[in-house]
């Protein structure tokens, strides 16, 4: 367990797994549109979209629980302890987030919806730092969030205009959805340290999917024309949710919210690129705006994943992996500490010459 924890805290592991999650989520956007077309669902039929989402997430939860049971070689069913943690995550992440999101998207433009959706990662970090006090808000975290959000704005404003209108059932509902996403991210970060993040993910998805399905049916929704291709897409989307959200939960179990959530800004970039490949929206994806957006997001991620240490009372920004090595060897706290260059571990951590390369 300790070895797994150490591996999942490594920057390159966090980056690789988080990008896999974003790649999977990015692939979901064009395939959801394809699924609507194959099942002859009107893009304005919000109730049917909620039914579609309910089936997807319920199936995802069942797949996760089956996988967990096979891995443990026993049937894993949620008990009272699991349900105590799964219910609030289910209501925040699956039910509230997607209920308000689907209604909001139907009452606003795609550009405004995508930009507001980008706020979810920012909200998650703010809640973790300011509301739950799980980590300290720093200037670097704030700057990283601003750069990442700027990347989202750039990728969505390319060739489009943005009006200043605001409707509660449109932009307001999407904002509520992003607050729910931010809340669920922090809750997963807390609860995944108390119970298995895999079982938590599977349980909350199953419950949330069933609730969404019933809400959608109550609103008059239906799946439309059920066919083999449509069922195949639902299974793929369920697998996307099962793998991506479970990996995300595992990362949140062993890392600060800010370290993981900042990678969420990569999601819209993957969405645009994969939409270009699947839906033929090539001109929108491959242009200077996309490169600028990618640059802003990458710089934002880099800034958040730096740590400050003091050597001979000089503040030095170092790559996180060096800082974590120092923490392990010297017992430094997560905010860094003041050290002398002759302290045990400092020569192993970083040399003054190396410092000069990092900080001119």
HELIX and SHEET records of a PDB file:
HELIX    1   1 UNK A    2  UNK A    8  1                                   7    
HELIX    2   2 UNK A   11  UNK A   38  1                                  28    
HELIX    3   3 UNK A   46  UNK A   72  1                                  27    
HELIX    4   4 UNK A   80  UNK A   89  1                                  10    
HELIX    5   5 UNK A   90  UNK A   96  3                                   7    
HELIX    6   6 UNK A   97  UNK A  105  1                                   9    
HELIX    7   7 UNK A  110  UNK A  117  1                                   8    
HELIX    8   8 UNK A  119  UNK A  126  1                                   8    
HELIX    9   9 UNK A  127  UNK A  131  3                                   5    
HELIX   10  10 UNK A  139  UNK A  157  1                                  19    
HELIX   11  11 UNK A  168  UNK A  172  3                                   5    
HELIX   12  12 UNK A  173  UNK A  191  1                                  19    
HELIX   13  13 UNK A  197  UNK A  218  1                                  22    
HELIX   14  14 UNK A  228  UNK A  254  1                                  27    
HELIX   15  15 UNK A  257  UNK A  261  1                                   5    
HELIX   16  16 UNK A  262  UNK A  266  5                                   5    
HELIX   17  17 UNK A  267  UNK A  279  1                                  13    
HELIX   18  18 UNK A  282  UNK A  285  1                                   4    
HELIX   19  19 UNK A  288  UNK A  304  1                                  17    
HELIX   20  20 UNK A  320  UNK A  330  1                                  11    
HELIX   21  21 UNK A  346  UNK A  349  1                                   4    
HELIX   22  22 UNK A  352  UNK A  358  1                                   7    
SHEET    1   A 3 UNK A 314  UNK A 319  0                                        
SHEET    2   A 3 UNK A 306  UNK A 311 -1                                        
SHEET    3   A 3 UNK A 338  UNK A 339  1                                        
END                                                                             
